[in-house]
């Protein structure tokens, strides 16, 4: 894809975005000037807080910053605040905190009474808090990924902590028809730039060519497509993990180091379902440094999961999930800023990523080497969608099957593509459709250029490695050919 494929550059129109989206839009300069990201508050929470505490436009002024800092010091607990909060609770105070809260149900041995659910506040290591069942009934996502919100905490006479109230940070119910009507009021380029700005990137920066913007947006495919498994390979500094760390608490990021079966699948001791069973997207960051104590205990169930959306561990029944798996890895480039091993992009990654049975289960490769390294002036400074709304609408699009049906109807495969190739390309193309054309108003030329072509390119990177590594894939040929119909 080249810039010539798109209309002449338009001026980014922040006023129009405010007019179309109203209170769902926010000036993206507010967040960087607040310092909230720097203290570990994800963007989808931080933008919600800023809009409540200091609504407005432009970078925060001195008075607004003072107000935010005052709020943060009182309401956002640090990891070492646990004892201070416990002391206040022993004095009969009710503490109101802004934090992530989760609820877990742990079954006792056979014959014992079913225990009450327990609330957990990870930042304070409070993991045995009583919580009324009516709060859980109203906010069942507490039982899954957990929810950020305002927690009212007290202490019972027994000395046990109790959550007495909870006010979640959550946007209103998503209406995809309204979202589609909003999309219809923008040109393709203006809409694509709005998505990029909403992610936190400055779409007007000259380094973001049309092609680079498309590959940045490809990072959103695992959010809009269920069971969508992809790897991004890029040099350091392109901002690979930024969007996943900041868009939604339904996305979990695991950074480098060791990953255990208990963490990913199910904990054999507590019987607690792992990340793949609780989240919509799980991201393995810095895969090039990922290790396992016993690789077979992870790779076997993981390959099974990538193939059919189910996994198990010895002694447990199958667990089904629609969680997407994203792997992010740094790779070295040559003097032309291209991968050193273009025929085998996985050459310098861990052994399990050189196994063709594993590689073949991935939908594609996001070519991160085509995305410019992130610089300070690449931070968004226009009006975009609030991150909490943006994340929720992307995840809501997972449940709309019209886009896959469109891709299936208008994509024609020949003998160069096997079933996995076809499924991967159709899912990627459907994902690009959801991102760029949620109103499904487009021509076949639009579909080929903006959806099918990048989908094929992503899967072609998988084919190149498989063709190089395994004789089994030679009969299909080196190139995947797909036409629109």
KELUM-508416 format. One record per residue: residue in one letter; x, y, z of N, C-alpha, C in turn. Coordinates in steps of 0.02 Angstrom, whole numbers, plus 50000, padded with zeros to 5 digits. Atoms other than C-alpha are relative to their C-alpha. Example, Ala and Ser with C-alpha at 12.3 -4.5 7.8 and 13.67 -1.06 7.14 Angstrom:
! residues 2
a500454994150000506154977550390500455006050000s499584994149997506844994750357499615005550037
! end
This chain:
! residues 485
x500424994150000500005000050000500445006250000x499634993850004500665017249956499535005850008x500414994249988500075034749990499595001949938x500384998450061499505036149808499334996549997x500645003649999498105024049849499455003950034x500494996449960497245037049957499905007049972x500154993350022496455053849929500525004950025x499534994949978497455069849947499915001450074x499994999049928497915074250125499475005150021x500494995449972496555082550228500275003150064x499834996949936496725094450374499604996650055x500345003449945496325085850538499515005050032x500544995549979494665093350596499754998050069x500205001749931494535092350786499305002450016x500674997349986492975103250788499464995349973x500495004650029492065091150674499934993850043x500035006049957492525076550786499605001450063x500404998249941491835085650938499265000549982x500704999250021490245089650840499674993249990x500295006650016489985071550784499954995750062x499975004849944490495062350944499835003150068x500204996849938490095075251078500444998250059x499645001549937490575069651254500444993749995x499585005950009491395053751186500695001949973x499354997750026492835064351118500375003850055x499594996549951494285071951215500625002849966x499384997150025495765083351180500584995750025x499485004749982497235071351177500615003350032x499444996749965498435084651245499904999950076x500134999949927497595083151416500404994850037x499695005649965498325066351460500765000850008x499274999549991500195068951424500205005350050x499824994649954500195085151522499804998650072x500235001549932499365076951673500504995950040x499535004349965500765064651714499694993650026x500335006049972499485050951753500294993549972x499685006050028500255038351633500654998450035x499335000949969501935041051717499954996650068x500075003349935501245034851884499604993549994x500295006650009500475019251807499264999849990x500735000150013498685024751773499904999149925x500105001150072498145017351605499575005449970x500354994550033497445029451477499254999550005x500735000650000495675022351479499715002250068x500214997449934495575026851666500185007450005x499764993249992496605042851658499575005149963x500414995350038495565051051521499315000750032x500644999649964493975046751616500065004750060x499894995949941494685054751773500075007449981x499894993050020495265070551683499355003349979x500634997150023493575073051603499535001450058x500424998949942492745071751774500285005550045x499694995449952494005081951875500125006949970x499824993750032494605095251752499815000049927x500205000050070493575095051592500255006349965x499764994150036494255106651458500414998149940x499595000950060495435108751312500715002350014x499314997949995497295110551290500364996750059x499615002749945498715105451408499735002750067x500244997849934498285106451593500405006150023x499664994249971498665123351671500194998550072x499745001249933499425125651843499454998150049x500545001449953497765125851937499704993149987x500275006650016497115110551844500474994450022x499505005049980498725101051876500014999250075x500035000349927498635105452060499394996050024x500625003549983496845099052067500074992549988x499905007050016497325082751982500484996850050x499525002849952498835080152095499704999050069x500345000649935497765083252249499544993950000x500455005850005496495070452190500404993550002x499595006150005497835057652148500294998150068x499695001549935498685059252318499504997250050x500515002449953497035055752406499674993549977x500435005550024496175043052294500374994349966x499645005250036497495033352196500544997050045x499515002749954498415021652314500634997649966x499375002950023500235017152292500094993350035x499905006749973500904999752329500195000250074x499784999749931501645005652495499495003550046x500524996749960500005013552555499584995150041x500425005049968499294997252621499925000950075x500034999349927499744999752804499655006450021x500334993749983499165017852804499244999249994x500725001150010497475012752734499714995450053x500235004649947497324998352857499925003750066x500054996249937497675010253002499375004450000x500604995850003496325022452943499374995850009x500595004349994495095008052929499904997650072x500065002149930495485002353107499715005650044x500274994349963494985019853164499285001549982x500714999250017493255017553091499875004149937x500104996150061493555027352931499764995549942x500155003150064492835022852761500485003149949x499534997450050494205024552628499724999049930x500225000450070493735028452449500615000249955x499405000950041495025022552323499824999349927x500055001350072495245022752135500504994549983x499545005650012495955005852086499644994649960x500275006050032495714989551992499774995250055x500255005049952494634977052087499774993849962x500215006450028494354958652049499634996150054x500355004549954493224945552128500134992949980x499865007050014493664927252142499564995550044x500385005149963492624912152193500444993850003x499575005949992493684898052264499594994550034x500405005549974492804881552289500394996050052x499685004049948493174871652447499974992649981x500015007250012493464853052456499294997350005x500685002950003491964841652427499714999150070x500355000949937490704841952566500005006250043x499994993949960491164858952636499535005249970x500454994750024490074874352624500355004149945x499734995750053490304885252469500195006750031x499794993749968491324900252527499735006149963x500214993850031490814918152495500545002549952x499504997150044491654927052348500445005050037x499524995349969493174937652393500225005249949x499754994650043493664954452321500755000750010x499274999250000495474957852277500175006849971x499754993550025496334974852258500754999149990x499315002150011497984970052176500535005150020x499494995149987498904986552197500205000350074x499874999949928498764985052387500124993050029x499955006949976498904966052397499454998250050x500585001949960497194965552481499634994649959x500305005350042496514948752422499484995850037x500495003949962495244943152553499465004650027x500504995149978493944957152559499304997349990x500715001750008492114953552591499685004949951x500354995750048490944960352457499294997549992x500705002150007489034960252445499884996949931x500145003350064488374948652311499615004449951x500374995750046487234962252242500485004349959x499514996350039488774972252190500294995749945x499735004650051489444957052099499484998849946x500545001150050487754954052015499965005949952x500054994150043487774971951949500615000849955x499374998950037489574971151888500374993449993x499725006750004489964953451834500694999749968x499324999950026491554958651744500524999850056x499555000849943492304959051919500254992850005x499835007149997492314940051904500474997949943x499575001650057493284940651742500665003850006x499374996449999494634953651711500065004650060x500014994849949494114964851855499815006649968x500224993450026493554983051838500355005450041x499774994049967494344999751877499395004050023x500564996049975493225010651984500155003050067x499944997049934492925019952146499764995050051x500145005249951492995007552290499915003350069x500104997749931492255011552461500154994150046x499735005549961493175001052589499935001550075x500054999149927492814998452775500254993650034x499775005849962493284986252913499444997550046x500515003049957492074974252998500274999350071x499775000949931492134971853188500484994150008x499555005849996493014955253156500715001749975x499354998150027494464964753075500064998349926x499995001750071494014958652901499825006249958x500154994550044494024971252758499364998649961x500635000950038492374974252667499935005649949x500194995250051491944982852504499275001650009x500704998249986490364992452544499665003449941x500304997050060490125001252377500525000049945x499554999950057490855001552203499675003649942x500254996050057490645014052060500494999049943x499525001750053491435007451899500125005749952x499854995550055492305017651766499804996349937x500245003650058491325012051617499605004749957x500394995850044490665020851464499304997249994x500695002250008488825019851423499964994149952x500095005850043488115005051328500185001849928x499774998750068488915003851156499444998849950x500495000750055487765006851007500395000049935x499605000550061488655000450852499665003349940x500354996550055487305007750739500155007450002x499814992949994487665025150807500725001049978x499294999650020489525021950785500074999849925x499985000450073489245016950604499745006449968x500254993750028488205032650573500525005650007x499464995049992489635043150643500544998949947x499485001450050490865034450527499805002749932x500244997950066489785038950376500105007549988x499914992750007490125057450410500735001949986x499294998750012492005055650375500234996649936x499665003450055493075051850224500434994550029x499575005449976494185036450235500625002850035x499384997449970495745046750269499875003450067x500164996649937494915057450402499834995050054x500185005249950494205041850488500624996350024x499395003649981495875032850484500435004350046x499624995549957496715048150560499695000650068x500354999849935495385048850696500174993850041x499815006149965495755030650741500715000550027x499304999549980497615034150747500075004850059x499994995149945497355049550857499714997050064x500325003149942496205039650972500474995150034x499505004649972497625027050995500555003850037x499484996049967498735041451053500555002449955x499494998150047499735044450894499795006149960x500134993950038499875060750796499964998349926x500065002150070499175056950622500305005149951x499714994950044499895073250552500764999749996x499265000350002501705068350586500224997249932x499815002150068502595066750418500294993049996x499735006950002503405050150467499454994849992x500555004850006501685041950470499715000449930x500265000750068501425037850287499344996250002x500635003950003499795029950230500124992750018x499855007049985500625012950238500154999150074x499845000649929501345015950412499375000450043x500624999349961499635021550476499604993449998x500385006250006498845005550410500294994650045x499695005249958500104994750502499935001750074x500154998249930499865004650664499304997750017x500695002149987497995001550649499934992450003x500035007449997498344982950621500074997450071x499945002149930498774982250806499324999350034x500675000549971496914984050840499624993849978x500365005950026496434968250743499844994950054x500175004949948496544956850898499435002350045x500564997649960495274968150985499344999049963x500645000450037493964967950846499854992949976x500105006950022494224949450800500144995250057x499915005149948493974935250924500464994549975x499545005450017495264921250928500455001849940x499564997550054496414931550818500715000250028x499335000949972498224926750845500525002649951x499554996450045499614937450775500655001650035x499364998049972501434942250799500215006549965x499704994050030502204959450773500754999650011x499275000049998504054959750733500245007049980x499794993150012504924976650744500645001450038x499444997849959506494985350803499735003450063x500214996749938506444993350976499765007049985x500184993050002505545009651000499435002049954x500564998250044504045008550884499335000550037x500614999449960502775008551027499544994049993x500405006150012502204990451002499494998750055x500445002149945501454987851174499565005750027x500344994249970500795005551209499244999349999x500735000250004499015003151147499724994450044x500265005749961498814986251234500025001550075x499944998249929499374993451402499495005250021x500404994049982498165008051393499284999949977x500664999550031496565003551300499444996950041x500555003449965495584991751414500284995250052x499795005149951495704981051570499824992949977x500135006650029495074966751460500594997549959x499385001850034496814966451384500554999150053x499475001449951498224958451485500674999749964x499334999950030500064961651447500494996550047x499485003549963501434949651505500675002049969x499364997650027503174957051486500554995050013x499395004049998504664945951446500064994950057x499865004549945505454933551566499624993549994x500325006649999504584917451619499245000650001x500735000649999502774912951586499834992950020x500165006649974501974898451678499334997549973x500665002850019500544886551631499455002550046x500514997649953499634892351788499785007149982x500154993150019499744910351729499575000349938x500354999850064499114906751554499354996050000x500545004850010497934891951573499564999250062x500385001049938497364886651748500494998250055x499585001349942498144886351920499784993450033x500185006549974498184868251978499845000050074x500114999849927498214873052163499355003650018x500584996049983496874886552168499404998749955x500515001350051495884880352016499755006549967x500184993650030495854898451958500174999949925x499894999850072495654900551769500525005349983x499464995550018497164908751688499795005749954x500134993950039497334924351580499624998649936x500335001550063496794915951418499254998750008x500715001549987495134911051497499625005950027x500344994449968494764928051575500015006449959x499914993750037495334941351452499794999349927x500164999950072494864946451275500634999949958x499365000050035496674949151224500554998850052x499405001049959498284942451302500605001649956x499424997850038499914950451245500634997550034x499355002149976501604942151266500515004949971x499534994950022502834956551257500714997550004x499305001950002504674954651216500094992449997x499995007250008504434936851156500714997349989x499325002350013506264936051105500364998050064x499685001849937506704934551290499574995350043x500475004249963505264923051340500294993050011x499765006849984505724906751428499464996350040x500455004349961504784892151505500424994850037x499645005349963505374880251642499914993349966x500155006250036504524866051549499615001949937x500334997550060504144871751370499404995749977x500555004350023503044856551331499355001350036x500604998649961501834861251470499645006349976x500304993950025501534877951385499854999449925x500074999850073501794875351198499464995049976x500515004850021500704859651184499305002750008x500674997149992499134867351261499905006349958x500064993850038499514883751173499864998749926x500135001850070499584875651000499284997649992x500695002450002497934866951038499525005950003x500434994249993497174883451092499985004249936x499974996050061497764892750937499614996749943x500345003650054496994879250828499245000050008x500735000949993495254877650906499685004050057x500304995949948495004890151048499864996450064x500095003749938495094877051186500684997850027x499395002749971496424871551307499834996150063x500095003649936496634859851455500674998750031x499415002649964497874854351585499794993650034x500155006649971497994837251663499535000750061x500465000049943496524834151779499445005149995x500524994950007495434848351715499644999249934x500395000350062494044849051587500225005649953x499834994950050494264858851426499705006850019x500244993249992494114877651440499985003349931x500084996550063493444887251290500075007550011x499914992849995493904905351258500035003149931x499924996450063493824918451121500575005150004x499444995449989495394927251185500484999849941x499484999550052496604933451052500695000150033x499315000049975498464930551077500445004249955x499554995650037499704943851025500714998950027x499305000649980501584941351026500395005749969x499604994350023502754956251014500744998350010x499295001849996504594953750976500435005149964x499514995750033506104964350934500414995949951x499565003350048507074959650778500505005049973x499484995850028508654966350700499875001349927x500074998150070508624975550535500685001049967x499374998850036509954977250400500075007649986x499874992950013510664993750334499445003349960x500574997450039509114995650222499364999950042x500565000249953507984994250376499494994749983x500415005950015507324977350320500244994250044x499795005749959507344960950419500614996549971x499385003350023509024952050411499854993249967x500175006650028508154935350372499295000349972x500684999150026506654939750261499644993549984x500325006450015506354921450215499794996250063x500195003249937506234916450398500035005350055x500034994549952505684930750509500074997650072x499985002749932505694919150661500694997150017x499355003349993507524914050642500345001250067x499644998349938508174922950797499565000450061x500475000049944506674920350909500044993250036x499975006449963506424906451040499814994049957x500085006150040506404888550976499274998549983x500705001950012504524886450995499715004249942x500244995950055504274900650870500334998349934x499715002550062505304891350742499664993549979x500365006250016504124876450745499435001649952x500484998250052503074876650587499284998850022x500685001449978501554869050673499735005950042x500204994249960501534884150790499915006149954x500034994250044501904897250656499384999949957x500565000850046500534890450542499345001950033x500614998449965499234893850677499895007550010x500064992749993499564912650674499675002949938x500354996950057498474923750565500495003849956x499544996250041499944934150509500535003550041x499474996049970501424945350545499855007449986x500034992850009501234964050574500715002449988x499314998050015502784971350488500195006550035x499854994249959503314983050626500605004049975x499444996350028504884987750530499765005449952x500284994950044503724998050419499665005650040x500284994949956503165008450570500595004150027x499424996049977504305023250617500094999550075x499874999949929505155023750786499645006050032x500414995049967504125033550910500435005750029x499674994149973504675051250953499485004450035x500464996049960503935064151071499495003849958x500464996150042503175074450929499494995649965x500505004650029502215058850874499424998850048x500575000749953501065060151027499425004149973x500604996650026499285064950978499895006650037x500164993549970498825083151007499335002649974x500654998150027497135083350919499454997150044x500575003049965495395078250977499884993149972x500155006950019495085059550974499474997150044x500495003449959493925046851051500304998350068x499775002049934494055043851238500194992749999x499725006750005495075028251266499524994750027x500455005249973493765019351373499454998449950x500515001250051492415021651240500314996449940x499675002950058493635017451100500124992650010x499875007049986494155001151182499374995850001x500635003849995492364995851219499674999049932x500325000850066491744999251042500384995149957x499605004850038493184989450966499834992950022x500155006749975492824974451078499284998049983x500705001650018490954975751041499954997749928x500015002050070491334973950855500164992649990x499845007250005491954956150890499374995949986x500615004050002490154950350900499605001049936x500364998650061489634956850729500284995849943x499765004850050489774943050598499915002449928x500134997750068489254953650447500665001349962x499374998150033491064958650412500364993749974x499705006350023491714940750401499604997449940x500415002350056490244936550288500155004049937x499824995850057490694951250175500664997749971x499345002250024492514945650166499954993349965x500085006750029491984927750130499675000449931x500364999350063490804933249991500445003149945x499644996150050492044944849905500754998249995x499315002250006493684935049919500014993349964x499965006150039494134921649792500704997050005x499365003549990495514909249835500104994849946x499865005650044496384896949721500424994850037x499655005649968497464881549754500635002150037x499404997849963498894892249824499865001050074x500194998749930497924894549988499664994050030x500345005549965497524880550109499485002950048x500554997749956496134881450238500255005050052x499754995349949497224889850370500165006749969x499874993850035497794902750244499355003949990x500634996750015496004906450195499685002950063x500304997649938495364907750374500385006150027x499594994449974496814919150424499875006349960x500104994150043496594930750276499305002950008x500694997649992494704931750297499925003650067x500064996749934494864935950483500365006749999x499634993650003496174949450449499615005049958x500384995550043495144956650306499375002550035x500604998049963493574956650414500185005050054x499774995349949494564965450551500135006949972x499884993550033495144979250433499335003249980x500674997350015493334981050376499685003250061x500304997449938492754983550556500335006650019x499654993949981494094996650585499855005749953x500034994650049493945006550424499315001349972x500664999450030492175003250363499464996950045x500515003049955491064999450514499295001149975x500674999050030489595006250412499904995649939x500025004650057489994993450274499785003449935x500134996450063489855006650139500675000849964x499374999950035491275003250018499934996549933x499985003450065491694997549842500464993950004x499545005650001492584981549795500735002349994x499324997250003494104992249752500235002250069x499834998149931494054999349929500194993750041x499885006149962493944981750000500684996949982x499375003150020495404975349897500605003950026x499434995849982496544990149934500105000450076x499944998349929496174993250118499934994150047x500145005649956495674976150184500344993549976x499745006450025496124961250075500765000249989x499284999750015497844967150019500434999750062x499595000749940498554970250193499904993350035x500125006649970497734954050254500434994749967x499585004750036498624944250118500745001150016x499294998549984500274953150154500204997250068x499855002649934500174948250337500074992449999x499965007350004499844929950296500584997849956x499445001750045501154929950157500654999550040x499405000349958502474933350290500044993350037x500015006749970501924917250376500194994849947x499865004850053501964907750210500755000049982x499294999650018503724914050172500424995850047x499625003849951504384906550334499854992549995x500185007050005503414890250316500314996949937x499715002350063504014888350135500754998850007x499285000549989505804890850192500174994350048x499835004749945505714879350344499764992849988x500325006650002504634864550291499814998149928x500155002450068504544854450129499254998949989x500725001350005502714850850166499635005749966x500354994250027502254868550111500225001849929x499744998550066503234868349947499474999149944x500485001050055501814861049838499505005749991x500474994550006500714876149877500285005949962x499674994450033501984887849799500215005250051x499734995049954502884902649873499515005850014x500434994149994501514915649845499274998150007x500725000949992499714916249905499645004849953x500364995950048498544922649769499265000350018x500714999049983496834929949811499735005749958x500334994750039495634940149705499355002150034x500674998149977494074950049744499484997549951x500535002450044492424944249673499325002950021
! end
